[in-house]
Amino acid sequence: MVFQNYALFPTMTVYENIAFGKRIKKASKAEIDRDVRDIARKVDLKEDQLFKRVSDLSGGQQQRVAIARALVLKPSILALDEPLSNLDAKLRVQLRNELKDLQKQFGITTIYVTHDQEEALTLSDRIAVFNSGNLEQVGTPYEIYNSSKTEFVCNFIGDINKIDQGLIENSPLKEFVPRNKVAYIRNEKVNLSPVSGSDVVRLKAKVVDREFYGLYSKYVLEMAGGSLLKTIEKESGHIGFEVGTETDVYIRLADIMQYDRTEREN
């Protein structure tokens, strides 16, 4: 088990922290020394760091110690409780990739608890989404994101547009979305470039906001009835759509997720 705050022993050295479980199991000194040094190398802890107190290490190094302490026991299941939440964004991405490599290297079934959607999607083979203790959906990252089974999962994972009833009633979407359903579409599936296919609907829109991020831009579009949709477009080196531009929007009907309308939404 690797805890959110690592639960390391602050008065012990790195070596002593990693060796703790082996000593409890009464392993021989030779076995302890061999396994501690071996796992330390695999989690990228240097030889000189082994004899420092953990309180003298950075957050990223402490996280490596916590993982090494768990892995040195060669568990069949490894549980991690938000182990990266205390780290800065850049280090979190780096260690997330290292965790994925370690999991493949050791072949350990890993249960990873997180509120970070990016971590869940990139690290997992299967994701379980809970809501107030209730299991909403279990599936692959692709299934959770693109085929959300419940309205909660749909809103919880990723960026999403709720398609207002006004837009539905004033567009060809009314032939596809029944009045007893609420409809959603992922931001990146609202297209400003033509999309081929027999199930594609073309709508009129006006660009009311644009945020430029370098590789891509985020747009806010005013649709029929005054409703708003958000989209993400990859930058191609052209100027892009400026605020005030009127444009066509293309939506593939298969990309719309629909759920039963509740009494609160009626």
N, C-alpha and C positions, 0 to 999 in steps of 0.2 A: 504494500500500500504506500503510495506517495501522496502526502497531504498538501493542501493549498499553501500552508506556511512551512512546509518541509518537515517540521517536527524533529529537527536535528538536535543533538546534544551540544550546547554551546561551549561547554568546558572541555570537550573532547577534541582531539585532532581529527582531521579528515580520515586518516587511516583507522582510528578507533571507532568512528561513526560507521564506516563501511563494514568493519569487522564485527560489530556488535552482535548481529544476528548469528553469525558463525560461532561466536564464543558462547552464546546462549545454547546453541546446539552441541556444544562441547567438541567442536572440530579440533583437530591437531593444529599446533602452531604452524607447521609447514604448509598444511592445507589452507589455513587462514591467510598466510602471507602470499601464497601463490594466487589464490582466488581474488584477494583484495587488489593486488597489483594488476592482475589480468583485467578485471572489470574497470579499474581506474583508467587503464589505457583505452578501453573501448568507449568510455564516455568522455574521453579527451581531458582527463585530469593529469597534470604533469607530476613527475616524481617529487619535485620540491614542494608541491602543494599538499602532498599526503601528510606532512607533519606540521601543517599549519592548523590553528584552531579554526573551526568553521565560521566563527564570528569575524574572522579577518578576511573572509572571502566575499566576493561580489555576489549579487543575487543569482546571476547565471551559473556561477561556480557552485553555489549552495544547491541549486536545483540539480546539477549533475551529481553531487554527493548523495542527495536523497534518492535519485534514480539508481545510482550504483549500490546503495545500501539495500534496496529492494531486489535488484537483479542478482546480486552476489549469492542469494539463497536459491537461485534457479527455480523460481515459482512457476507453477503451471498456469496461473492467472495473475495478471498484474492490474491493480486498480489505481487510477490516478484521479485525484479530486482537484480539478482546476489548477494543475501544477505550474502553469505559465502566467497566471493572472497578476502576479506581483512584478512582472518584468516589463521593461519598456517595449514598444512596438517592434523595433528592429530585432532586438534579441529574442523576442517571442517567436518571430517568424523563423529565425535561425534554429532555435532549439526545437521548434515544432518539426522542422525537417529532420533534425537529428533523431528525435523521438520516433519518427516514422521509420527511419533506417534501422534503428535499434530493434524495433518491434519485428521487422522483417528478418533481421539477423538472428534474433533469438527465437523467433517463431512462437512467441508467447501470446495467448489470448489476452487481450487488453481491454479493460473497461475504462473509458475516459469520460469523466463528468465535466461538462463545460457549459457556460452560457454564451461562449464565443461561437457564432455560427460558422465563421470561416474555418476555425479549428475543427468543428464537427464535420464539415463538408470535405475538407482536405485530408483529414487523418483517418476517416472511418471507412470500413467495408459495409457496416450497417449502423443505422442511427435509430435510437428510440427517443421520441419526443414526448415529454411529460407536461401536463398542465394541472397544477394544484394536486399532484399526486396521482393523477389519472393518465394512463397511457393512451396517447392520441394516435400514434402511428409508429410502426417499425418498418424500415425499408432501407434500400441503398440510398446513398446521397442523391443520386439522380431521381429516384422515385420520390423521395421526400421533397425535393425542390420542384420538380416538374409535374408531379402527380399527387399533390398534397391531398390527403383523404378528407381532412376536416378544415373548416374555415380558420380554426386556431392555428394549425400548422401552416396553412397558406400565408397568414399574416406574420407568423413568428419567424419563418425562414426567408431571408432575402428581402429585397425591395419589391413592392407590389403595388399595383394600381387597383383600387376598387372602381369599377365602371359604374358611374352614376346612372340612375334610372332615367334621368333626363336625356343623357346621351343615347341610351338604348332606344328610347321611344322616338328619337329624332334621327335615327340612322337605320341602315339595313340590319343592325344587330338585333332589332326587335323580332326578326323572323327566327332568330336562333336562341335567344335568351328568354325563357318564359317569365311571366310576372312573379311567379312564386319562387324564383331563384335570385340569388345575389351572384354577381360575376366579378372575377378578378383576372388580371393579366400581369405577368412579370414586366418590369420596366424595359428590359432589353428586347422584349418581343413586340414592342410597339415600334414599328419600322418607319423611317423617313425615306427609305429607298424602296423602289418597287419590289414586290415579292411575288414569285410565280406560284400558281396552284389554283385549283377550282374553288377552294374554300377560303380565299382571301377577300377581305372586305376593305374597300377604299373609303376613307373618311377625310373630311376637310378639317384643317386645324390652323391655328395661328401661334407662332412662337412668342411666348410672353416672358421667358427667362432662359438664360444659358449660362452654364458654369463650365469653364475650360480647364481640363486637368492634364493636358499634354497629349497623352495617348488617346483620350476620349473626351467627349463633352456630354454634360447632362442637360437635357432640355425639359422645360415645362411647356406644355401645349394646351391652349384653350380650344375646347371642342364645342360641338353643337350643344346648345342649351346652357353654355357657360361653364360646363364641367372641365376639370383639368386632368390631363394625363402626363406622366413623366416617362422619359425615355433616355437611353444611353446610346450614343453613336460613336463608333471608332473614328478617330481623326485620320484623314487621308492626305493631309497636306493642303487641302483646299480651305477656303475661308469658312465654310460651314454655313449654318442657318443663323442669321442675325435676328435679334429681337425685333418683332414686328412683321417678320416674313410670314406670308401665308403659304401653306404647303399641303401636300397630300400625306396621309398616314395610312399605312397598310398593316392590317391585323389578320393573322391566320386564325380562323375560328377554332381550330384544334388546340390553339394555345390558351384559350379562355377556360378558366376553371370555374365551375358553378357549384353552389351549395344551396341547400334549402333555406329559404328566408324564415327567420325566427319572428315571433310575435313582436319583439322589440324593434325589428327592422321594418315591419309592415306600416 
